[in-house]
């Protein structure tokens, strides 16, 4: 079968790889679409994946075309979205309900072959059936949405909060949509990319700007979310949190990113600084929200690019052109 392979740092190719074979409790999925994510760029840069080469792609959906000998929950022909998370269920963090912090954390498309291919293998427990009205190619959005749902679990959002989001790429826009649905009094968005800001306005924001100084909230925001991973954005956002407010580090920064905090202000104003990592007990809820129309795929997916052009798709994503880019085998 054909698959995208990140062969070494900075090099991605599309090549032939062996067809996958399912284990007893696994299924083979014929991939309908696979989303590109910042994690894929980090893998290309030599981060996150424990070893290369690797078939990337942790945001995917498709049709079951093969089942293991002990699989009864799904059958060939079922359409599914796939949670990429792989946990040991034995370490301290798994045993205390923090599976996303698993000491042996693994993920399809990061530590094992992923969905940037014609076919992918997944545990049957990670597959969520799609209802009839959901297009399989659109359901690659379920995984990033599940990360956003996890973010709001961490925030424990309260009604009437004023929210500021840095970044109006896919994840920032998803956080915007969830903020609107969790009772925010206002949602403002900051981004340097005019095209992406325009999409945020299309979805409905209280305010949008290239700099938070242009927004009228001198007292700060109750909730500030960084969805960029960019040091300058994070540093600015930390200074915009209102008294008793919360800063959520949601965007994926690289290992070398550093910012400065003001410990006295954190203490004196009772500011909470927290993070949200990947998916935790949120994938099925995201699938239900998606099926109920929380996102418009036509707004979120800007490009559907053939798998054969995967390296080009990565370049476009790295350049910040478009919104969610999916590759289609």
N, C-alpha and C positions, 0 to 999 in steps of 0.2 A: 504494500500500500504506500501511498505518498504521505509524507509528513514533513512538517517544518522541524528542523533540528538546530538548536543552538550548539554548534560544534565546539567553540572556544570563545574566549572573551572577545566581544566585538564582531563575531562572525555567526550569521544565521543563514541556513540554506534550506532548500526544499529537495528532498531526496526520497529514495525508496527505502523502507524499513520493513522488517518482518510483520506479517499480520498478527494481531494479538490473539491470545487464547485465554479464555476465562478460567479462573479457579472455581472450586465448588460453589462458593457463595459470591461469585462475580458475574457481571454481564458484559457483553461487548455492545458498545453503542456506535451506530453509524452517525457520525457527527453532522449536524445540520448547520451549526454556526458556532464559532469560538471567538469570544471577545478578547481584545488586547487590553492590557492593564499595565500600570506602572511597575508592577512586580516583574513583568516580562522584560522591561528595560533594565531593571536591577540585575536580573539573571544574565542578560546580555553583557552587563558591565562586570560580571564576575561575583555578584553578591547573591545571597539567599540560597540558591541551589547548591547543595553540598558537593556536587561533582558535575562535570560536563563530559560528554555531550548529554543533552536532555531534550526530549520533545516537550515544548512548553504548552501552555494553554490550560488555565484552571477555571475559565468561565465558558461552559459549553452545555449544549443540549442536543438531543438527537433521538434516533429510533433504535430500540433494542433489536439487535439482529442475532444475538447468540446468548445463551444462558448456561450457567454452570449446573452441575448435577444436583445441587441442593437448593436451587433457586425456585421458589414457588410464588413470590410476591409480584413478579412481573413476568410478562411473556413476550416472545418475539412479536414485533409490531407495535408494542407500547411506545408512546412518546414520553421522554423523560428529560428533566433537567437534573444536573449532577452536582451535588455538594462535593467539592474537591478535598475536604478536610479528612485527614487520616490520623487517628489517635491511638495511643497504646492502651488506654483504659486501665492502666496499672499504676502509673506514677502518682505522686502526691497531688499534683494539680488535677489530673483526671479524676482522682478519687474524691476531690473536694469540689467538683463541678466546674473547674476552670480548664476544660479540655483544650481550648485554644492556646493555652500556655504549656501544653504537654511537653515533658522533658524529651520525648522522642517524636516531637511534632513532625508530621510529614504531610504532603499534599500532592494530589494528582496535578501534574504540570509543573511541579517544583522539585520534588524528590523522586517522582516516578513519571513515566510517560503520560503526557496530557492530551488535550483535545484539539491541538493544532495539527490535525491529521484526519485522514478519512475515517479511521476507527479508533476508539479508545476503550480501555477496560476500566470498570469501576465496581466497587462493592455494591451489591444490591441494596444494602442499607443506606447508601448515599444517593439513591435514585428516587426522585419525586415525580410521580405521574402528572402529566399535563392535561388539563381539561380540554374538551374539543375546541373551544373557541380561541384558545391560545395558539398562535403560530409557533412552530418549533424553532424557526430561525430567530424569533424574537426572544425566546426564553433563555438565551445566553445572558440576558440582563438580570436574571434571578440571583446569580451569585453576587455581583456587586451590590445589588439591593439588599441582600442578606447581611453584607458588611455594614451598610448604612443602618439597618434595623438594629444590629448589635451596637452601633454607635449611640443610638437613642436609648437603648437599654442602659448603657453606661451613664448617660446624661440624666436619666430619670426625670425627663422634662416635665416642668410644671406649667399649668395653664397661664397664659398671659405673659410669657417671657419675651424679651426682646433679644433677637438672635442675629449675630453677624457671622457670615460665612466667607472665608477666604478661599477663592477658587471657584470657577463656574464650569469646570470640566464635568465629566460624567458623575463623579462622586459628589462634588459640590452641589450639582443640580439635584441629585438624589436626596442629599441632606436638606436641600431647600424644600423639596416636595414633602418630605416627612415632617419638617418643621411646621409647614402649613397645616398638616393633618394632626399634629399633636398640640394644637391650641396656642401657637405662638401669637403674641400681639403684633409683632412686626418681624420681618425677615429682610435683612440687608445683605448684599453681596458685593465683595471687592474682587476685582480681577483686572489684570493689565491687558487682557486680550479682548478687544472690542466685540469681535464676533461672538465670543462665548458670553460676554455680558448681555448681548442682545438676546441670546437664548434664555438667559435668566429672566430678563424683562418679559419675554414671551410667556414664560411659565408663571409670572406674577410675583414681583418682589415689591417691598415697601420702598427700597432705595437701592441704587447700584452706582458704583463709581470705581475709578482706578486707584483711589486713595481714600481711606476711611475718614480723613479730614474733611472730605467733601460731603459727608453724611451728617445729619443734624442730630447727634446724640453725644453731647459733651460729657455727660455723666457716665458714658460707657454702656456696654451691653451685658445683659444677664448671662447670656451664653455666647461664647466665641468659639467657632469651629475652624480649625485649619484643615483644609482639604487639598493642600498643595505639597506639603513636605519641604517647602522652600524656606530657608533660614530667615530671609528678610521678612517674609509674610508672618512666620511664626513669632519673630521678635516684635513686630508691630502689633500682632494680635494679643500678645500677652499684656501689652500696655492698654488695651481697649476693654478689658474686663471690668465690669462695674463691681462695686462693693458686694460681697456675698455671692459673686458670680462664679461661673465655671468656664475654664478653658479646656477644650477637648482637642488633643492631638490625634487627628483622624487620618491626615495625609501621611504617606510613607516617605520619610526622609532617608537619605543615605546614611551610612554608618558614621561619616565624618561630620555631619551637621551639628553645629553647636549654637546655643543661644544663651542669653543671660537672664536670670530671674532676680527679682528684688525681694529677698526673704522677708524684710520688715513689712513691705506692702502685703505680701501673701498672708503674713500673720495678722497684721493690723486690720486688714479689710476682709479677712476670712475668705480668701480666694481659693478655689479648688482648681488644681491642675491635674488632668487625668488623660488616659489614653484608651484607645479602642483598637484591638488587634483582630482582624479577620472575622471569622464566623463563629458564633457560639449560640446554640439552641435558637437560631434565627432563620435557618434556611427554609424550613417548611412554612413559617409565617410569611417570609418574603414571597414565596411561591403563591401563597393565597392572596397577598396584597397585589401582586402582579396580575393574577387572574381577575382580580376585582377592579383593575384599571388604575392603580395608583400612579403608574407611569405610562406615557404615550411613547411606544417604541419608535414611531416615526419622528418624534422630536429627539429622542436620545440617541438613536443609531443614525449617524451621519454618513457612514460609508460601509458598504458590503463588498469586500475585496476577495477575489479568488485566492485560495490557499497557495497556488503557484506563485503568487506575488507577495508572500509573507514578508520577506526582507524589506520590500518597498513599503508594506503596511507599517512595519516597525519604524521605519524612517519617518513616515508621515506622522505617526503617533508621537514620536520623540520631538518633532517640530511643533507640536501643539496645534496641528491643523485638523479641524473637525471636532466631533464629540466622541461618542463611542464608535470605535472601529471594530467590525467583526470580519473574520475571514470565513469564507464559505467553501468547503471542499468540493 
